[in-house]
């Protein structure tokens, strides 16, 4: 097994599973699939859970059967549940007003995230609020662009917490491989926190090498704003 190919295959599979929270959706992740899925990586994907579906999807993209901004219905991750369950739920005029006000007043900090998640229109969708609102805003590109700031902020704070928790425990070989696969996402979001994010990112890189808990006594919480 080629370790680099295995790591890249896991990264592509993560993108496939997380498309619903990535700004740009299928148009963004499909280009990554086309660029990075070498024959060796395709072989690795076939050995991973749901990897065969991604292999078929990549083959469809390369043959032209599937357009670069879409995916065949039967190949949707999670059986299509992430996209189907939210598309049929309309927003009322009051919900639209609440949503637009919340997006326009959003601040890129933890308090801003807390406030927007307390909106009734957000709580309506439970854990699927990010993908649900993105789908609802498909006809409002002016708000959709602003919504991407909300999703990026949410993802940054989420990854900060995951990284901080990870550094406090021994790293298994499987978790190490997962961390390596996820590093591009950490490298994208953690620098949003400035020097504190860069420092945390360096600790993650060191963690991969040592596989031992990092001394994080009195480690600071995530910065109050991005």
C-alpha positions as CSV (number, residue, x, y, z in Angstrom):
1,X,0.0,0.0,0.0
2,X,1.3,3.4,-1.0
3,X,0.9,5.7,2.1
4,X,0.7,8.9,0.1
5,X,-1.9,7.4,-2.3
6,X,-3.9,6.1,0.7
7,X,-3.9,9.5,2.3
8,X,-5.0,11.3,-0.8
9,X,-7.7,8.7,-1.4
10,X,-9.0,9.3,2.1
11,X,-8.9,13.1,1.5
12,X,-11.0,12.7,-1.7
13,X,-13.5,10.5,0.2
14,X,-13.8,13.1,2.9
15,X,-14.5,15.8,0.2
16,X,-17.2,13.5,-1.3
17,X,-18.8,13.0,2.1
18,X,-18.6,16.7,3.1
19,X,-19.6,18.3,-0.2
20,X,-22.7,19.6,1.5
21,X,-20.7,22.0,3.7
22,X,-18.1,23.1,1.1
23,X,-18.8,26.4,-0.6
24,X,-19.0,25.8,-4.3
25,X,-20.6,22.3,-3.9
26,X,-20.0,19.7,-6.6
27,X,-18.5,22.2,-9.0
28,X,-15.7,22.8,-6.5
29,X,-15.0,19.2,-5.3
30,X,-15.5,17.6,-8.7
31,X,-12.5,19.5,-10.1
32,X,-10.4,18.2,-7.2
33,X,-11.5,14.6,-8.0
34,X,-10.5,15.1,-11.7
35,X,-7.1,16.6,-10.8
36,X,-6.0,14.2,-8.1
37,X,-7.6,10.8,-8.7
38,X,-4.7,8.9,-10.3
39,X,-5.0,5.2,-11.2
40,X,-3.3,4.3,-8.0
41,X,-5.6,6.5,-5.9
42,X,-8.6,5.0,-7.7
43,X,-7.4,1.6,-6.6
44,X,-7.1,2.8,-3.0
45,X,-10.6,4.3,-3.1
46,X,-12.1,0.9,-4.2
47,X,-10.9,-0.5,-0.8
48,X,-12.5,2.2,1.3
49,X,-16.1,2.3,2.6
50,X,-18.3,3.9,-0.1
51,X,-15.2,4.4,-2.1
52,X,-16.6,2.5,-5.0
53,X,-19.4,5.0,-5.4
54,X,-16.8,7.8,-5.6
55,X,-14.8,5.8,-8.2
56,X,-17.9,5.5,-10.3
57,X,-18.6,9.2,-10.0
58,X,-15.1,10.1,-11.0
59,X,-15.4,7.8,-14.0
60,X,-18.7,9.5,-15.0
61,X,-17.1,12.9,-14.8
62,X,-14.2,11.9,-17.0
63,X,-16.4,10.2,-19.5
64,X,-18.7,13.3,-19.7
65,X,-21.7,11.4,-18.5
66,X,-21.9,13.6,-15.4
67,X,-21.5,17.4,-15.7
68,X,-18.8,19.0,-13.6
69,X,-21.4,20.7,-11.3
70,X,-23.4,17.6,-10.5
71,X,-23.5,14.0,-9.5
72,X,-25.7,11.0,-10.5
73,X,-28.6,10.7,-8.0
74,X,-27.8,7.1,-7.1
75,X,-24.2,8.0,-6.3
76,X,-25.0,10.7,-3.8
77,X,-23.3,10.3,-0.4
78,X,-25.5,9.1,2.4
79,X,-28.0,7.9,-0.1
80,X,-28.9,11.5,-1.0
81,X,-30.4,12.1,2.4
82,X,-28.3,15.3,2.9
83,X,-29.8,16.9,-0.2
84,X,-33.3,15.4,-0.3
85,X,-34.4,16.1,3.3
86,X,-34.0,19.9,3.0
87,X,-35.1,20.7,-0.6
88,X,-38.8,20.2,0.1
89,X,-38.9,22.5,3.2
90,X,-40.0,26.0,2.1
91,X,-39.3,29.2,4.1
92,X,-42.1,31.6,5.1
93,X,-41.8,35.3,4.5
94,X,-41.0,35.8,8.2
95,X,-38.3,33.2,8.0
96,X,-36.8,34.8,5.0
97,X,-36.7,38.2,6.8
98,X,-35.1,36.6,9.9
99,X,-32.5,34.8,7.8
100,X,-31.6,37.8,5.7
101,X,-31.2,40.0,8.8
102,X,-29.1,37.4,10.5
103,X,-26.8,36.9,7.6
104,X,-26.4,40.6,7.0
105,X,-25.5,41.3,10.7
106,X,-23.3,38.2,11.1
107,X,-20.0,38.8,12.9
108,X,-17.1,36.3,12.4
109,X,-16.7,35.3,16.0
110,X,-18.1,32.7,18.4
111,X,-20.8,35.0,19.6
112,X,-21.8,35.6,16.0
113,X,-22.1,31.9,15.4
114,X,-24.1,31.5,18.6
115,X,-26.5,34.2,17.6
116,X,-27.2,32.9,14.1
117,X,-27.6,29.3,15.4
118,X,-30.3,30.6,17.7
119,X,-32.5,31.9,14.9
120,X,-35.7,30.0,14.6
121,X,-35.2,29.5,10.8
122,X,-31.8,27.9,11.6
123,X,-33.0,25.7,14.4
124,X,-35.8,24.5,12.1
125,X,-33.3,22.3,10.3
126,X,-31.4,20.9,13.2
127,X,-28.0,19.4,12.5
128,X,-28.5,20.0,8.7
129,X,-28.8,23.8,9.0
130,X,-25.7,24.5,6.9
131,X,-26.7,22.5,3.9
132,X,-30.4,23.4,4.3
133,X,-29.8,27.2,4.2
134,X,-27.3,26.9,1.4
135,X,-30.0,25.1,-0.6
136,X,-32.6,27.7,0.3
137,X,-30.3,30.4,-0.9
138,X,-29.6,28.9,-4.3
139,X,-31.8,31.6,-5.8
140,X,-30.2,34.4,-3.8
141,X,-26.6,34.6,-4.9
142,X,-26.2,37.9,-3.0
143,X,-27.0,36.2,0.3
144,X,-25.3,32.9,-0.7
145,X,-21.9,34.7,-1.0
146,X,-22.4,36.1,2.5
147,X,-23.6,32.7,3.8
148,X,-20.2,31.3,2.8
149,X,-18.6,33.5,5.4
150,X,-20.9,31.9,8.0
151,X,-20.0,28.4,6.9
152,X,-16.3,29.1,6.8
153,X,-16.4,30.6,10.3
154,X,-18.4,27.6,11.6
155,X,-15.9,25.2,10.1
156,X,-12.9,27.1,11.5
157,X,-14.2,27.0,15.0
158,X,-15.2,23.4,14.7
159,X,-11.7,22.4,13.5
160,X,-10.1,24.4,16.2
161,X,-12.0,22.3,18.8
162,X,-11.3,19.0,17.1
163,X,-7.6,19.8,16.8
164,X,-7.3,21.0,20.4
165,X,-9.1,17.8,21.7
166,X,-6.9,15.6,19.5
167,X,-3.6,17.0,20.9
168,X,-4.5,15.9,24.4
169,X,-4.5,12.2,23.7
170,X,-2.3,9.5,22.1
171,X,-2.6,9.2,18.4
172,X,-3.4,5.8,16.9
173,X,-2.1,4.8,13.5
174,X,-5.6,5.0,12.1
175,X,-6.2,8.4,13.6
176,X,-2.8,9.6,12.3
177,X,-3.8,8.6,8.7
178,X,-7.1,10.4,9.1
179,X,-5.3,13.5,10.4
180,X,-2.9,13.5,7.5
181,X,-5.9,13.2,5.1
182,X,-7.6,16.1,6.8
183,X,-4.5,18.4,7.0
184,X,-5.5,20.4,3.8
185,X,-8.6,21.4,5.6
186,X,-6.8,22.4,8.8
187,X,-4.3,24.3,6.6
188,X,-7.1,26.2,5.0
189,X,-9.1,27.1,8.1
190,X,-6.7,27.4,11.1
191,X,-4.7,30.3,9.6
192,X,-7.9,32.3,9.8
193,X,-7.2,32.6,13.5
194,X,-3.9,34.4,12.8
195,X,-0.8,33.6,14.9
196,X,-2.8,31.4,17.3
197,X,-4.1,29.3,14.4
198,X,-0.7,29.0,12.8
199,X,0.8,27.8,16.1
200,X,-2.0,25.2,16.5
201,X,-1.3,24.0,12.9
202,X,2.4,23.5,13.7
203,X,1.4,21.5,16.8
204,X,-0.7,19.2,14.6
205,X,2.1,18.7,12.2
206,X,4.4,17.8,15.1
207,X,1.7,15.5,16.5
208,X,1.7,13.5,13.3
209,X,5.4,12.8,13.7
210,X,5.5,12.1,17.4
211,X,2.1,10.4,17.8
212,X,2.3,11.4,21.5
213,X,0.1,13.9,23.4
214,X,1.3,17.5,23.0
215,X,1.7,19.5,26.2
216,X,-1.3,21.8,26.0
217,X,-1.6,22.8,29.7
218,X,-3.2,26.2,29.9
219,X,-3.8,26.2,26.1
220,X,-5.9,29.2,25.1
221,X,-9.4,28.8,23.8
222,X,-10.2,29.6,20.2
223,X,-9.6,33.3,19.5
224,X,-12.7,35.4,20.0
225,X,-12.9,36.5,16.4
226,X,-11.5,35.6,13.0
